[in-house]
Every structure is written in structure tokens, then in C-alpha cells.
Amino acid sequence: MSTVKRKPPFGGGPKRPQGNATEDVMGTVRRSPDGSMLAMHWPSRPHPADWMVANRHGSCGYEKPERIAHWPVIGAVPGSPAAGMELRPDTPEVAR
């Protein structure tokens, strides 16, 4: 009989698959099951951690898709390519 305590899943709550986090489009937002954190898909290849995670105090860093795959998708970030909006083109430098 093992006396080792298991850690709860990252973000709390039950670890039930909610989808494939590696296939989410850029700008997809997921919320942790306990509601304490948000993750936004914003990949920076070739780095494998492409989900920016934040809580009420600010950024918690980046995580790999498998760490947040059980979090439900709650939407997309407006202004990102995932929302279907164009980004404003660069403006020429102002003459000095």
C-alpha cells in the first residue's frame, strides 16, 4: 500500500479531457477548472510551452499544451488572429 500523496491536477479540479490543446488556434482562451487561472494560446515556436498562463495577480509564465489540455475553452482574445481581426499595419517612422 502506497502512502504517497498525489498532487491535484494543475489548475485544480478533476482532470477530465476537454479537448486537444495542441490543436487550438492562436488566441484561444482556457480557464482552469477551479477558476483561478486563465491560459491563452500564444505560441512562440520552436519553444514547446505555448500557453501563457495568468492568475489574478498577473502572469504565471508559459505552459506546455498537455498541462492545460483538461481546461475548458471559454473563448478567444479579441484582436488576435483567432478572432478574425486584422492587425493594424506598421506606421512609418515619424520624421525627426
C-alpha positions as CSV (number, residue, x, y, z in Angstrom):
1,M,0.0,0.0,0.0
2,S,1.5,3.3,-1.1
3,T,1.4,6.4,1.3
4,V,2.5,8.8,-1.4
5,K,0.0,11.6,-1.8
6,R,-0.9,12.6,-5.4
7,K,-0.8,16.3,-6.3
8,P,-4.1,17.6,-7.7
9,P,-4.1,18.4,-11.4
10,F,-2.6,21.7,-12.5
11,G,-5.2,24.4,-12.1
12,G,-7.3,22.3,-9.6
13,G,-10.5,20.4,-10.3
14,P,-10.9,17.0,-11.9
15,K,-8.6,16.1,-14.7
16,R,-11.1,15.2,-17.5
17,P,-10.1,15.7,-21.1
18,Q,-11.7,18.8,-22.6
19,G,-10.1,18.7,-26.0
20,N,-6.7,18.8,-27.6
21,A,-4.8,21.9,-26.5
22,T,-2.2,21.4,-29.3
23,E,-4.8,22.0,-32.0
24,D,-6.3,25.2,-30.6
25,V,-6.0,28.2,-32.7
26,M,-3.9,31.2,-31.6
27,G,-5.7,33.4,-29.2
28,T,-7.8,30.6,-27.7
29,V,-8.5,31.1,-24.0
30,R,-9.0,28.3,-21.5
31,R,-9.9,28.6,-17.8
32,S,-8.7,26.3,-15.1
33,P,-11.4,24.0,-13.6
34,D,-11.1,25.8,-10.2
35,G,-11.5,29.2,-12.0
36,S,-8.2,30.6,-10.5
37,M,-6.2,30.9,-13.8
38,L,-6.6,31.6,-17.5
39,A,-4.4,30.3,-20.3
40,M,-4.1,32.0,-23.7
41,H,-2.7,30.1,-26.7
42,W,0.1,32.3,-28.0
43,P,2.9,30.1,-29.4
44,S,6.5,31.1,-29.9
45,R,8.0,28.3,-31.9
46,P,10.2,26.4,-31.5
47,H,9.6,26.6,-27.8
48,P,7.2,23.8,-26.6
49,A,5.5,25.9,-23.9
50,D,3.0,27.9,-25.9
51,W,0.2,28.7,-23.4
52,M,0.6,32.0,-21.5
53,V,-0.9,31.4,-18.0
54,A,-2.1,34.2,-15.7
55,N,-3.9,34.5,-12.4
56,R,-5.5,37.5,-10.7
57,H,-2.0,38.8,-9.8
58,G,-0.6,38.6,-13.3
59,S,1.5,36.3,-15.5
60,C,2.4,32.9,-14.2
61,G,4.6,32.1,-17.2
62,Y,4.2,29.7,-20.1
63,E,3.0,26.0,-20.0
64,K,3.0,23.1,-22.4
65,P,-0.3,22.1,-24.0
66,E,-0.5,18.8,-22.1
67,R,-0.6,20.8,-18.8
68,I,-3.8,22.6,-19.6
69,A,-5.5,20.2,-22.0
70,H,-8.1,19.4,-19.4
71,W,-9.1,23.1,-19.0
72,P,-12.3,24.1,-20.8
73,V,-12.2,26.5,-23.7
74,I,-14.0,29.7,-22.8
75,G,-13.3,32.0,-25.8
76,A,-10.7,33.8,-27.8
77,V,-8.8,37.0,-27.2
78,P,-10.2,40.0,-29.3
79,G,-7.7,41.4,-31.7
80,S,-5.8,38.2,-32.1
81,P,-5.8,36.3,-35.4
82,A,-8.1,33.8,-33.7
83,A,-10.8,36.5,-33.5
84,G,-10.6,37.1,-37.3
85,M,-9.5,40.7,-36.9
86,E,-6.7,42.3,-38.9
87,L,-3.7,43.8,-37.1
88,R,-3.0,47.5,-37.8
89,P,-0.1,47.8,-40.3
90,D,3.2,49.3,-39.1
91,T,3.3,53.1,-39.5
92,P,6.4,54.8,-40.9
93,E,8.8,56.4,-38.5
94,V,8.0,59.9,-37.6
95,A,10.4,62.5,-39.1
96,R,12.7,63.8,-36.5
